[in-house]
Amino acid sequence: MVEQLRVLGYPRLVSMENFRTPNFKLIAEILEWLVHRYDAQISIPLVIETEQERAFFIKSATFYILQKARIKLNPKKLYMADGHAVQEIAVVVRNLYEITRHSSDFDQNATISSMRNIILSKISLLFNLLQIILLRTQKIEKASEELQKCQQLALQIPNHGATLYDLLAKEVTAKIERNKALSFSLSLSDGEKAILQAIQAIQEELAIINQNLQNVSSDEAALDAKIERRKKEYEQQQKRLAKLQSFRPQCMDEYEKYEMKLKQLYAIYVSKFRNVSFLQGLQNEFDRAEHERNVEAEQNMRNMVERMRAQELMLREAQ
């Protein structure tokens, strides 16, 4: 690969010793130069300071190489920037070396790249057409929504027409009443009386409102006084509670003394009760064992008596 890079015109001397340890900068320079050899119009920014920038550079370089040379590289091995990366790059370098050796192959690749560019331009044109179709479909949807609104308004027209017809039918009687009202002459004295009555009614309402406001203010003052009284009572009760909590009756010492004695007596009672229960259990076990022994001895006695009777009978029969 080193000799092929020199033949291709790589501006820097490269040896395999440069890749004994990971050398990402050199790998990035070689990839950028290879991509530029495939297409001089493509330029990848050589920004590889952070891990994200390095990953983006590797992805871009592998994408352009796949697009131009139809060679699929392993981004993970390229990111390692060691011998594995050299093996991946060697495939691309070998491809370029063969292209330079065979001009006919180069022309064919040029035509393929031109055809690919034409296909990409057609794809972009199709994408634009799809965007235009989507915009038109959105416009059609808006037009359909407006059409639905128009249909709803058309359904409301008959109802409004019917109500308008009813109102026009009542216009005859309404016209007569309106003419009567217009023909009625209102004297100034009557008008003045009506205005004075209205002013008096308003004044009465204003007096009622003022009286209510005064009542509200008096009620508010009464409530404030009641709240203050309750607060004082609460403070007094708190003080009394604190005194009661801090007060110690005279008989409390005697009560505590008797309480301690009661606890001691209760502990003695519990201990004796346990002992009595244990002794009662032992007594019951002893009585049960004694009863079993008596039953067994009585049974043995009966068996001996029966055997002796049997022996006597046998002796009598023998005699």
Helices and strands as residue ranges (DSSP letters): H 2-8, G 16-19, H 24-38, H 51-69, H 75-80, H 83-101, H 103-169, H 171-183, H 188-246, H 252-318
